[in-house]
Amino acid sequence: MTEPLSLCLESNHLECASLLLQCGADVNQQYFLGYEINLLSFENHNSLELILKHGANPDALSRSG
C-alpha cells in the first residue's frame, strides 16, 4: 500500500485521511490484492468506519475472493 489514502488509513491518521477523502480520494480504488477496504485490518475500526461513511463498497472482494 503506497497510495496516500492507504498510508493514512493504515497508520490511523484519520484527520489526514478525511482531508484526502474530502478532496476526492477514491475509497473504492482497486489494488493488486483487492480494494482499499480489503487492505485494512479488521481491528482498524475507525479507518473502516471512515471509508464506509465515504462510500466504500462493503461487498468488494479481495484478489483471493
C-alpha positions as CSV (number, residue, x, y, z in Angstrom):
1,M,0.0,0.0,0.0
2,T,1.8,3.1,-1.1
3,E,-1.1,5.4,-2.0
4,P,-1.5,8.4,0.3
5,L,-5.0,7.4,1.5
6,S,-3.9,3.9,2.2
7,L,-0.9,5.1,4.2
8,C,-3.1,7.4,6.3
9,L,-5.7,4.7,7.0
10,E,-3.1,2.0,7.8
11,S,-1.3,4.3,10.3
12,N,-4.6,5.6,11.7
13,H,-4.1,9.2,10.7
14,L,-7.8,9.8,10.3
15,E,-7.7,13.6,10.0
16,C,-5.3,13.3,7.1
17,A,-7.4,10.5,5.5
18,S,-10.6,12.6,6.0
19,L,-9.0,15.5,4.2
20,L,-7.9,13.3,1.3
21,L,-11.4,11.9,1.1
22,Q,-12.9,15.4,1.0
23,C,-10.6,16.2,-1.9
24,G,-11.8,13.3,-3.9
25,A,-9.6,10.3,-2.9
26,D,-11.2,7.1,-4.2
27,V,-12.3,4.7,-1.4
28,N,-13.0,2.0,-4.0
29,Q,-9.5,2.2,-5.5
30,Q,-8.5,-1.3,-6.8
31,Y,-5.1,-2.5,-6.0
32,F,-3.3,-5.8,-6.9
33,L,-4.5,-7.6,-3.8
34,G,-8.0,-6.0,-3.7
35,Y,-9.7,-2.8,-2.8
36,E,-9.0,-0.3,-0.1
37,I,-11.5,-1.9,2.2
38,N,-9.8,-5.3,1.8
39,L,-6.4,-3.9,2.7
40,L,-7.4,-2.7,6.2
41,S,-7.2,-4.8,9.3
42,F,-10.5,-5.7,10.8
43,E,-9.1,-4.3,14.1
44,N,-8.8,-0.9,12.5
45,H,-12.4,0.0,13.2
46,N,-12.0,3.8,12.9
47,S,-10.5,3.6,9.5
48,L,-13.1,1.1,8.3
49,E,-15.9,3.3,9.6
50,L,-14.4,6.3,7.9
51,I,-14.2,4.8,4.4
52,L,-17.6,3.2,4.7
53,K,-19.1,6.6,5.5
54,H,-17.4,7.8,2.3
55,G,-18.9,5.1,0.1
56,A,-16.5,2.2,0.3
57,N,-18.1,-1.0,-1.1
58,P,-18.5,-3.4,1.8
59,D,-19.0,-6.2,-0.6
60,A,-15.8,-5.7,-2.5
61,L,-13.8,-8.9,-2.9
62,S,-10.1,-9.3,-2.4
63,R,-8.0,-11.0,-5.1
64,S,-8.4,-14.3,-3.3
65,G,-12.2,-13.8,-3.0
